[in-house]
Amino acid sequence: MNILLCCAAGMSTSLLVTKMEAAAKAEGVTAKIWAVSANAVNAHLDDADVLLVGPQVRYLLPQLKKKGLEKGIPVEAINPVHYGLCNGVEVLKFARNLVGS
Amino acid sequence: MSKFNQMLEEKVMPVAGRIAAQKHLQAIRDGIILTMPFLIVGSLFLILAFLPINGYADFMTRTFGAAWMTKLLYPVSASFDIMALIAGFGIAYRLAEHYKVDALSAGAISIAAFVLATPYFTMFTPVGATKAIQVTGVLAFSYLGSKGLFVAMIIAILSTEIYRKIVQKNLVIKMPDGVPPSVSKSFVALFPAFLVLFVVWILRLIIENTSFESLHNVVGQLLQKPLSSLGGSLAGALIAVFLVQLLWSMGLHGAAIVGGVMGPIWLAQTDANRLALQAGHALPNIVTQQFFDIFIYLGGSGSTISFALMMLFMAKSQQGKQLGKLAIGPGIFNINEPITFGAPIVMNPLLIIPFLITPLVLVLTTYIGMSIGFAPKTAGIAVPWTTPPIIGGYLATGGNIRGALMQVINLVVAFAIYYPFFRMWDKQNLKAEQGQ
């Protein structure tokens, strides 16, 4: 499963990536998880099964959802509390539910 | 969701979304990012050229000859001084990408159109002469750098709009069947390129006959100057910071939204200081991109590094201790989402108060510190916003220890403002934890 995360600069989402990778490893899930800045999403969308958006850029959600629809992948904002506490387990669960695996 | 939250979601979110999604603003923001790596590389050479160490210049002259600085600054010209060219290409590229037309062609057309809008001569005073003479057949660096930034932005957008309209209306030269697609593709840009250059050419011919003389002067006088004096003032800085904090209080990335509009102005202000530094003049601008990134947002928007340190070392509640550990690492690099969403500060009436006030106060202390000469102004060095405090202040001021000192003072001020609120927050958490 390929999980793409994005925020303004791809910085704070990259914190979450590390935690999600740890969570995936612990659960025995093979997943490629990476974070990019919002303006780089286009170039990465082809490789992604799901796009998770940092809550601080959720104003971009309508346009990102449109892009996701074109590619046929789900796009959702991450729960702010899980985001703030870098809760890799919960965000991974969220991503897996969206993909339906 | 409370009524207030619901109001925010319904009213503020769409506005923020519209600003961030406005295709031209988005193209400008994303296009200018293309200049950043070059500006940082150029900055490294700039720092080396102006290290404020006693005897450094003499040592360099003895070791590398009298022209050492000129030579050390070569890469600066290839980065800072062609900022407008790079940005113009980037903006046209990103906008064309948005319209799903050939981005590379749009970028190339934009560069050609920008050059067409730029004077092909420079004034030069030969040694011993009293009057400057006109040297033709040259493009002056001064037009290709920050002074040409606004012209490049406008031309990139106009030329790409013309380009995509023609391509989308299919007014392109079509090759008969049998011509290889890659050959016919190269002719697609031909007609739009002609039209764009024709329009800019006519524009140039007209403006050359007015007192403005060049498109650069028109844009400089009518747009860049008024915008810079507005965005570069103390009031402008306070308003920008207030908006950033207000948006962040609702959990929206205020810096990305406000910076999307103000970025070009602050970048031009930054570079004006760099040009003054190189020319040996006094630095003109206090408000630059680094003013905010390095001196105000210590630890991220809201100047929260002090709050992170308090949590780490002084928290009595479990939540405070744990969040402190989680937040301090990214906080050192000015990333503070763990605090804003984790404490949380977002939608939290108690913590929003210091979160709003602290950066505003730091704008005042820094502005005063720089205007009375206590702290040096930023030297036009493009320090990345992720540079940790104290190092950042030292580098952004061209290696001046008083730049770091200004940051220390700001850290102390931020600490004092956050402290009572931190105490109340910690006490609340402790009570909740003991109650369970």
Interface residues (C-beta under 8 A of the other chain):
Chain A: C7 A8 A9 M11 S12 L15 A38 N39 N42 G54 P55 Q56 V57 R58 Y59 L60 L61 P62 Q63 P80 V81 Y83 G84 L85 C86
Chain B: M13 P14 A16 G17 A20 A21 Q26 R29 D30 I33 R94 E97 W248 G251 L252 H253 A255 A256 I257 L323 L326 P330 F333 I335 E337 P338 I339 T340 F341 G342 A343 P344 V346 T386
